[in-house]
Amino acid sequence: MCAWRATAPESLFVQTLLVARTDVDEAVILRSRTLSRTGAAVSGGKVQRVLTDADDLAAVLTKEFAVPLEGLDVDALWERASQQHEAWLAS
C-alpha cells in the first residue's frame, strides 16, 4: 500500500505537494501553499499561513525543511502548488 500511495497518479500523496517535519514539541507541514505549525510552543496550538509566491516557497523549503534547491524548478513547483491550492479552495 505504501508503494501505491507514493506512486499511483490517483494517490493524494502524488497529486498534492506535501512536506512535513516533526520534532519533540512541534510539527510543521506544507500542503500545497498552506504552511501549518502545531505544537505546545504554538499559541493556540496551531498556526497556518498561505505562501504568497515562489520566493516564499523557496524560503520555506530551505529554512523549515532543509530541502536543497539545487536542480529544483521552484517556479514549476510553485505553479503546481498554486493549482492544487486553487482546486482545494474550489472544492
Summary of the structure (lengths in Angstrom):
residues: 91
radius of gyration: 13.9
end to end distance: 26.4
largest distance: 37.6
contacts: 217
relative contact order: 0.15
helix: 43%
strand: 24%
